[in-house]
Every structure is written in structure tokens, then in C-alpha cells.
Amino acid sequence: MPNIKSAIKRVRISKKKTLQNSMRKSILKTNIKKCKQAIANNEPNAVEALKLAIKTIDKAAAKNIIHKNTAARKKSKLVKALNAALKQQ
């Protein structure tokens, strides 16, 4: 345990930020999973699920939860999957 007042504060802040980041990451994974399931099942709300997933990915990239190139790759993969699913119908 740190003894210096500023170090104690940094530990508190670090715990708080870690919790927030893990929550954001969990939401991100959930939305991506829901989007993939909607695309795989040819559900009519797949486009809305994609929009929500892209929004969540962009927020995560803006908050440095994931790298911007990772965000771009994930978005590209989801859009590509949706386009392939729509083409098969």
C-alpha cells in the first residue's frame, strides 16, 4: 500500500478507471456478439444491431479502450458480414 497521499489517490483513481474500462469493454463485446447473431440468423433488425455495434466500437476507440485500427477492423468485418448476408437473400 502506498504511503504518500498522491499515490493513495492514484490507486483510488486507477481502480475506478479500471472498473469503467471493463464495463465499457463488456458492453462492446455484448453489442458485437448481438450484431453477429442478428446477421447469422438473417434477422430484420440486423442493420440496427450493426449501427449500435459501430457506435459502441467508435466510443471505445475514442476512450482508448481499443486501438483505432482495431476498431476499424472490427467495423469492417461486421459490415462485410452484413453485406454478404444481404447478398445471399
C-alpha positions as MATLAB code, in Angstrom:
seq = 'MPNIKSAIKRVRISKKKTLQNSMRKSILKTNIKKCKQAIANNEPNAVEALKLAIKTIDKAAAKNIIHKNTAARKKSKLVKALNAALKQQ';
ca = [
       0.000    0.000    0.000;
       1.320    3.449   -0.845;
       2.137    5.857    1.968;
       2.194    9.111    0.036;
      -1.106   10.969   -0.239;
      -0.929   11.446   -4.027;
      -0.067    7.777   -4.551;
      -3.066    6.738   -2.445;
      -5.266    8.947   -4.615;
      -3.797    7.490   -7.810;
      -4.623    3.967   -6.587;
      -8.252    5.010   -5.980;
      -8.470    6.653   -9.416;
      -6.860    3.635  -11.072;
      -9.407    1.248   -9.526;
     -12.280    3.479  -10.624;
     -10.991    3.798  -14.193;
     -10.292    0.060  -14.426;
     -13.892   -0.652  -13.457;
     -15.222    1.840  -16.023;
     -12.990    0.401  -18.753;
     -14.052   -3.171  -18.007;
     -17.715   -2.112  -18.140;
     -17.212   -0.407  -21.495;
     -15.335   -3.415  -22.855;
     -18.121   -5.747  -21.710;
     -20.777   -3.589  -23.404;
     -18.641   -3.546  -26.557;
     -18.312   -7.336  -26.645;
     -22.032   -7.804  -25.979;
     -23.091   -5.468  -28.796;
     -20.684   -7.085  -31.261;
     -21.969  -10.542  -30.303;
     -25.604   -9.446  -30.725;
     -24.785   -7.978  -34.139;
     -23.068  -11.175  -35.280;
     -26.038  -13.273  -34.127;
     -28.519  -10.991  -35.897;
     -26.521  -11.238  -39.119;
     -26.153  -15.018  -38.853;
     -29.887  -15.522  -38.228;
     -30.909  -13.120  -41.041;
     -32.973  -11.088  -38.580;
     -34.649   -7.923  -39.886;
     -33.084   -5.836  -37.105;
     -29.537   -6.712  -38.203;
     -28.968   -3.228  -39.626;
     -29.973   -1.588  -36.326;
     -27.737   -4.019  -34.426;
     -24.882   -3.094  -36.756;
     -25.446    0.629  -36.164;
     -25.393    0.088  -32.403;
     -22.251   -2.042  -32.624;
     -20.460    0.564  -34.755;
     -21.476    3.311  -32.328;
     -20.133    1.294  -29.393;
     -16.897    0.495  -31.240;
     -16.352    4.173  -32.044;
     -16.947    5.153  -28.411;
     -14.486    2.517  -27.211;
     -11.857    3.738  -29.669;
     -12.410    7.351  -28.588;
     -11.934    6.383  -24.924;
      -8.782    4.352  -25.773;
     -10.393    1.092  -24.699;
      -9.351   -0.383  -28.043;
      -6.910    0.892  -30.679;
      -8.337    2.862  -33.596;
      -7.069    0.307  -36.126;
      -8.710   -2.499  -34.148;
     -11.945   -0.502  -34.196;
     -11.707   -0.021  -37.955;
     -11.022   -3.731  -38.468;
     -13.991   -4.800  -36.316;
     -16.360   -2.385  -38.079;
     -15.150   -3.505  -41.490;
     -15.632   -7.174  -40.616;
     -19.191   -6.596  -39.377;
     -20.210   -4.553  -42.436;
     -18.660   -7.137  -44.737;
     -20.589   -9.930  -42.998;
     -23.865   -7.986  -43.235;
     -23.351   -7.258  -46.944;
     -22.606  -10.926  -47.634;
     -25.759  -11.961  -45.735;
     -27.911   -9.452  -47.613;
     -26.480  -10.574  -50.956;
     -27.472  -14.200  -50.281;
     -31.122  -13.302  -49.678;
];
